[in-house]
Amino acid sequence: MSFFSSWIKAILIIGLAFPLYCETSFASSRKTRDMRGAPVCGIYVGQLHFCTREMDPICATNGKTYSNKCVFCSEKIEKGRFDFSHWGHC
């Protein structure tokens, strides 16, 4: 019985310690969003306005919030009068 309880303790300790070292375990989405840089728009040149409907808002320097980086890059490539400001709503 002692062997069994020591294994349970070991698994419990590993289970409690692992999420602290996991990259995305308790990191808030705001922190993760702030660490990202400006989106690379070159990959969207061949597929303008052919975007998914995911929500990952981007604020542009024109004060408009775009739903995701594909929509942002499509508008930027097409019009080109604004730039990336920050991740999140304006």
PyMOL commands that set and color helices and strands:
alter all, ss='L'
color gray80, all
select helices_A, chain A and resi 2-21+29-35+41-47+69-79
alter helices_A, ss='H'
color red, helices_A
select strands_A, chain A and resi 58-60+65-66+84-87
alter strands_A, ss='S'
color yellow, strands_A
deselect
rebuild
show_as cartoon
